[in-house]
Amino acid sequence: MLHKIAETFQKRKNLIEEYFMEQTQGLTPPLYLSCDIRNSGKKLGVIDTNLFPAGFNNLCNAYSRRASVAFRNYFNKYYPNYRKIVILSEDHTRNRYYLENIYHLKALLEGAGLECRAAFSAEKLGAENLDLPLSSDKVLKMYPLRVEKDLAYAGSMAGDLIISNNDFSQGIPPILEPVLNLVIPSPGLGWHRRRKSNHFNILQTLINDFAKRMDLDPWLLSCEFTALKLVDYSQEDEMIQFANGTQKVFNQIQEKYRQFNIEDSPYVFIKSDSGTYGMGMLDISDPQELLRLNRRQRNKLSSSKGGIRNEQFLVQEGIPTADFYSNLPIEPVIYMVGWEPIGGFFRMNTQRDAISSLNTRGMVFSCLCLHKLDEPHEEYYLNCAEKENLVSLSTVMARLASLAAAIENKQLKKAA
C-alpha cells in the first residue's frame, strides 16, 4: 500500500507543491518543529508534533548544514534585523543528552550567522554562570536569564530575540512576562495551554482536503483519535464513559480495517492531551481494559512532566511499525525549520516491540540518517522494504504538520 501512496504523490508532485504554496499564503511558519511518524506498510501518520523540539544533537553533519541554511533563510525573511539570540533551555540542566541538544542548536544558529548564548530561567539554579561539561571535551556555558528595562540578557549580551527550547509545561516563568513579545515560538503554544487534540483536529482537516486532491482515503495518512476527560478514576460512571468514548475510536479503526482487508488487531494509545517525554501513556487492545486498571496503571496514566495530574486525554489509533534496524523497531523523526524540511533520523527502542510507543524508556538514536539508507553497510541491519518511499512520504507529512502548527499559532494570536 505504501508504494501506491508514493506513486500517487510522485504523479501529483506538482500539485503537491501548488497545494503547499496555496495553503501557506498569509501564514508565518513555526521557527522549528519535529514530527514523530509511524508507518505500518499499509498506512502512515503523524503521531506527535513538538513545537519546542530537542534532539538536534542527533542530526548528522549533512542535515546540520541544511538546518543552518534554513535558519539563515528564516531569519532573513521574518527577523532580518535580529542577530543576537538567547536560547532559553529547559531547567533540567543535568540531563546530558538534552544539554547536547542545546549545544548543537546553538552551533546551528551560529552557523546561520547569529550570535547566541544559552540561558536558564529557574531561580533554584542560582544566579551564577554554569560551565556544563559534555561529551568529547565540549563545555556548554549557560547563563541565568536576566531581564532589565524590557531587555533579556544572557550574561552581558542583550538578546534581540529569545528562542525557547523550553516547552512551558509548568507555565510561563514570571521573569519572561516583560519580554513575551521577544519569545519565539510563542509561549502560548507551550504545554501549559496547548492541546494535542487541537493540533490533530487542524491536521485532520488539512489531510482530508489534501487526500481528496490526491484521490486517496485520508485514513491512509492519519490516525483516528478523540479527546476525552477523566477526572476521578474511582468513579465507576466516569470510567465507563471513558471506556465508551475509547470504544468509538476502536469501532472507527475496525471499520477501516475491514475496508482495507487488514487482519491486524486494532489498538490505541491513551496519552495526555498535553506534555512530552512519553509520560502518562497506555496502549490498550480492548476498551474494557480501562475498567480493570490497577493502581500502577492509573498512576502512570495520571503522571505528567512537572508532576501535574492529567485530566485531559488523547485517545489515538496505534500504528504498528513495519520498520526495524538490527531487529529493533524504528520510526522516522522529521525536523522542520520554517517551511523547510531539514532531514531527520530514526528513533529506535531496545525495550519495545512493533506496536509500542518508542518515545519512552529504552529509546536510542543511532547514526541512521535518512539520506544514508542506501549505503551498502546499512542493508544488513535495516529491514525497511520501502525506505525511499518512507522518507519522501514522511517529509510530506511533516510539511502538513508544520502547516497545522502555523494555523494553531494564528488561532492563538486571534484569541489573545
N, C-alpha and C positions, 0 to 999 in steps of 0.2 A: 504493500500500500504506500509506503514512504516514497518509493521511486515514482509512483504515479503522481503523488503530490509534487515531487520535484520536477517531473516532466511538465506538469501544468504550470508551475512557476517559471520554468525555462521558456516555455512557449509564450508566456504573457509577461516576460521581464520588462518590456517597455511599458506595459500597462501598470505594472507594479511601481515603477519609478514615477509614472504620471500620478498614481494614487498618492504616494507619499508627498509629492510636490504640491498636490492639491490640498491634502489634509494638514500639512504643516504651515500653510499660509496663515499669518497672523498669530502664530503661537511661538513662544520662546521655549526652546528645549531645556530640559534639566541639564545642569552642568555635567553630571555624570550619573550613571546607574549601573547596576549589574542585574542580570536575569538568570535564574535557575530554570533549566528547561529539561523536560523528560521526553524520551522517545521510546515507544513500545514496539516500533516496527509497523504498527498499524495506524498510529496517530502520534502527534506530539503536541505539547502545550507548555506555556509559561506557568510555572508553579509558584514562583515568588519573584518580586521585583523590589530591589533595595535601592532607595534613593540616597543613601549615605553609605556607599559600598566600601568595604575593606577588601583585602586580598590583592591589592595592586602589586605586592611583592611576588605574586605568583605569575605575573605576566613575563613572558620571555623577552629577550632583547629586541626582537623584531617588533613585537606588539608594544613594547615600551616606547620605542622610537615613534611608532604610529600614534601612540597616546599623546606624546609631547607635541606632535604636529597638530593633533586635534584640539588640544588645549590652546595652542597658539591661535588657531583659527577661531575658536570660541571667544577668546578674549579680544581679538582684533575686531570681531563683529559686534559683540554685546558690551564689552567693557574696554574700549580702546585706550582709555586714559588711566587705567588701573594697572599698576605694576608691582605694588608691594602687597604681599598676601600673607595673612595669618591663617595657618591651618589649625582649626580647633579640633583637638582629639577627644576621644573618649577618656574617661578618668581612670580606667584600669591600667595604670602605667606599668604594671609588672607583667603584662601579657606580652611576651617577646614577639610572638607572631603578629600581634596587632601593631606593635611598635615597628616591626619590619615594614608593615604596610604604610605607616606614616612616613618612614624614612624614604621609601620608594616613591610615594605620592609626591613628597617634597622634591625629589630628584626629577620627576616627570614635569612638574610645574617649572622648575628651574630650567629644564631643557626647553621649555616654551618661552624662555626669556623673562621669567618673572623672578622677583626677589621674594624668598619665602622664609618664614620661621614657624615652627610648630609650638603650640601653646595648649595649656590645660586650664580649666576653669574651677576645679574643685578646691575649696578652701582647705580641706583636710590634707591636701598635698603640700600646703605651705606656700610661702612666698619666695622660695629660693629657686634659682635655675637648676634644672636636673640634667646631668650627663648620663644618659642611659646606654650602657654597653649592649651591643647587638652581636650577631654572628659575624665572622670574617673581619674582626677588628674594627667594625663600624661602631660609631657612637652617635646617638641621636640627642641633640641638645633641645630640651624642652623649656619653655618659659611660662611662668604664671601669667595668665591673661590679665591685663590691666586696662581700665577704661578711664580716660581723663578728657574732659571737655568734648565729649561725643566722639572721641577717637579711641580705637582699640590698639593697644601696644603689646608687643612681644619683646621684652627687653627694651632696648632703646628705639626699636623700629615701630613707627606708627603705620598700621596697615591701611591701605586703600579699601581693602575688602577682606572679609573673613570667609574662608571656605570651611564649612563644617563637615567634619567626618564623625561627628557626634550625632547620634540619631535621636537625641532628646527623649529617650524612653521615660525618663523621670521628670520631664518638663523642661522648660527653658530656664537655664541658670539666671538668677536675678542680675548678675553682672552684665548680661547681654542686653538688658532692657533698653539702655540709652542708644544702642548701636544696632538694633534689629534690622534697620534698613541696609546695613552693610553686610548682612549674612546671606550667603547662598550655599546650598539650597535653602529655601525659606524654612525657618524653624517651625512654621505652621504645618509643614509636611513631616514633622517628627512623629515618632510612635506614640507620644502622649496624646496625639489628636488624630493622626492618620489611621484609616481603616483599610485593611486589605480588601474587604468586600467592596468598598467603593472603587478601588483601583480595578478589581476584576469585573465589576459592572461596566465601567467605562471601556475596559479592554474587550469585553464580550460584545458590546455594541459595535466597536470597530471591527472585530473579527467577523461578525455577522455580515457587515457591509463588504469587507474585503473578500470573504469567502464567496459571497454572491457574485462579485466581479470575476472571481477565479473559477466560477462554476463548480464549487466544492461544498460539501456539507461542513458548516462551521465547527461541528463537533470534532472533526479531524484535526483542528488547530487549537483546541481549547479543552478546558475541564469543566464538567458540571460542578456547581457549587451553590451554597446558600449560606446566609448569615443567621446565626441563632444566638439567643441569650440564655444563660444558665447562671442563676444567682445562688441558689441553695441546693446543694447536692443531696441534702437529707429529705427534701420534699419529693415524695413519690410522683405527685401530679406533674411537677416541673420536669422530672426525669423522663416521664412518659412522653410529655410534649416534645422534649428534646429528641428522644428516640424517634418519634413520629416525623419530625422535621428531617432527621437524617434518613429515614426510610424513603422519603420523597426523592432524595438525591440518588439513592440506590435504585429506585424504580426507573429514573431517567437513564441511568447508566445501563441497566439491564435491557431497556428498550433499544438502546443504541447497539448493544452487543448483539441482540437478535437481528437487528437491521443489517449489520456488517458481518454476521456469522462468526462472531468472536466467541470462542469457547472458554476463555479465561473467567475466573470468578471475580466479580467486581469487589472493590474495597474503597474505603475513603480515609482521608486524613482529617482528624479534628484538631484544629490548631487555634491558637489565639488569633483574634482578628487584628491584633497589632503586635508589634515586637519582633525580635530577631533571635538568632542563635539556636533555632530549632527547639526552643523551650516550649513547654505547655502543649505537647503534641501526642496524639494517639492515632494509631492506624487500626481500623476495625473492619471485619468482613461480614458483620451481621449487626444491624442496629440494636438488636436485643442485648448485645454485649453491654450496652450503656446502662442497662438496668441491673447489671451484675458487677459493676466496677468495685474493686476493693479499695482500701484506704490509700495504698501506694499509687494506684492508677488515678484516683481522684486528686491526690496531691500533685501528681505530675501534670495533670490537665490544668490545674488551677495555678501552677507556677509560671512566673514570667521574669524577664530581666528586671532587676531592681527590686524584686520582692513584691511587686504589685499583683494583686489577685486578679486572675482572669474571670471576666463575666460575659464577655462578648467573644463568640467563636465563629470561625470559618469552617464549614464542612465542605471539603474539596475532594473531587474524584481523584483516586490514586491511579497514576500511570506507571505500570511496571517498566523498568528499563530493559531494553534489549541489548544494551551495550556493556562490554566488560573489558577490563585491562588486567592482564595477568590473573584472570579469574575473579577480579574484584568488580563489583557493579560501579558504573560511572555515569555521570550526567554532565552535559556541557553547561558551562557558566560563561555568558557573553557579557562583555563590557561595552558601554556606550559613553562617548563624550559629545555632548550636544546631539546632533542628528547622526553622528558618525560612529559606526561600529568600529572598535579598535582591536577586536580579537577576543581571546579568552583562553580557557583551558578546561580540563575535565576534573571535576570533583570525584573522588572515589572514597570508598569506606571499607575498612578492614574488618568491621564487625557487623555489617548489614548485608541483606540479600537484595534480590532484584525488585521486590515490592516495597522495601523500606525507604524511609527518608534517609538521605545520605548526609544531610546537613545536621549531624549530631555526633556524639562521641564515636571516635574511630575514623572520622573523615581525615583524609590526607590529600595533598596536592603534589603530584609528581610533575616532572618536566614533560608533560604530554601535551604539547601545544597543538592547537587545531591545525596549523599550517604544516605540521611535521608528520601528519598521519600517513603520508605516502613513503616516508623513509623506510628502506628495507628492514632496518633493525627493529622497527615497530611492529612489523607484520606478525611476528611470532607471539607477541603479547596481546595485541589488540584484536578483540573479537567484535567487530563493528562492520557488518556486511555492507552498509550503505553510508560509509563515513563521509564521502564527499557531499552526498545529499544532506546528511545530518548537519554539517557545518553551514551549508548555504541556507537551509530552511531555518535553522536556529537563529541565524543572523536576521532574517526577515521577521521572525517572532520577536526578537529583541527590539527591532525598529518599531514594531506595533506597540510594545510595552512602553517605549520611550514616548511615543505619541500619546498614549493613555496618561502617562505621568505629566506631560505638558498640559493636558486638559485638566487633570487634577489641580495643578498649580493655578491655572486660570480660574477655576471654580473657587479656589481658596482666596484669591485676590478679590473676587466679586463679593464673597461672604464677609470679607474684612470691613 
